């Protein structure tokens, strides 16, 4: 196993050169230190066959993650809009019964939708009934 000071020097040089050069080229490790692939700043460093240099490649986020995040944001936005409408409608009827989500009515929404719905419904109801 590599001694701690050498390991620290290796990691420090890899990180510094990755940041300084955008991860395209990584400086050679200290003498006697073994070079391994190290992820740095969203990049993967691959050592050369002789172990004296390496190249970095950008690791891309799988497209599904972006779609999932956009989908969740869209669900939250829709939940806020629907919840606000429900809160105002409940306040227009009376200021006694605050709105409660009827999750059995539409199971196609996820937790993000229902959390946003309840928060927006409560806020709109409280504001309309001067409780907030």
N, C-alpha and C positions, 0 to 999 in steps of 0.2 A: 504494500500500500504506500502511496506517495505521502511524504511528510507534510504536515499542515502548512508550513510556510511556502513550500513549492506549489502545493495545491491552490493556496490563496493567490499566489503570484500568477499562476496559470489562468485561473478564473478572472482575475482582475485584468490581465492583458487581453483576454478574449472579449470581455465586456467592453473595455475601453476602445479597442479597435473596432468592434462591431458598431458602437455608437459613432465613433469618429469617421469611419469610412462607410457607413450605411450598411454594414454587414456584408459587403462584397468580398472583402479580403480580410483574413484574420492573421494577426502577427504570430510569428513562431513562438512556441512556448519556451520557458526557461530550459537551459541545458539539463538533460536527464529526466525531464518531465514527460509523461505520456500524454498524448493528445487524444481527446475523446470528443464525440459530438456533443455540443452544448447549445441548448436553445437560448438565444439572447435577443431580447427586444422583438419578439415575434418572428425570429429567424432561426433557422437550423444551420449549425456549423458542421460541415463535413470535412474530416481531415484528409489530407493527400495521402497517397500510398506510403510515402517515406516519413510521414508524420511531422514534417517541418513547416507545413503551412496548411491552410484550409480555405474552403470557399463557403459562402453563406447563401442560403436561398430563403426567399420570403415564404412564410407559411400563410396561405390564404385561409380565411374563415369560410367554412362550408356554406354554400348559398342557403341552405335550410335555416341556419341560425338567423340570418337577416330577415328571412320571411317570417320566422316564428316571432321575432321581436316586433316586426311591423304588424303582424296579425294580433299580437297581444295588445299593442298600442291601440289598434283599431277597435278591439274588443272593449278596452277601457273607455275610449272616446264614446263608443255607442252606448256603453253602460251609463256613462255620465249623462248623456243626452236623454236617454230613456228614464233614468232615475229622477232627473230634474223635472221632467214632464209629470211623472207619477207623484212627486212631492207637491208640485203646484196643484195638481188635480185633487189630491187628498186635502190640501189646505182649503181649496175652494168649497169642498163639501162641508168640512168642519175642522176646527183646530184642536180636536180631541184625539183622533186616531191617526197616528203617523203611519206612513206607508210601509208595508212589509213586502218584500219580494216574493212573488209566487213562482218559485223555481220549478215546480211541477208542470206549469203551463208550457214552458219552453226549455227543454234540456239541452238545446244545441249550443248554449253559451257556457264559457268556462268560468273559472274562479275570478279572473281579472274583471270580467264583465260584471259579475254579481257584486264584487267588492266596490267597484266604482258606482254601480247602480245604487247600492244602499247608502253610500256616503253622499252622493248627489241628491238622492231623495230626502234624506234627513236634513241636509243643508237647505234645500229649497223649501221644505215644509217649515222648518224653524224660522227661516227668514220671512216667509209669507205670513206666519202666525205671530211674528215678533217675539219668538222664544230664543233667538240666537243673539 
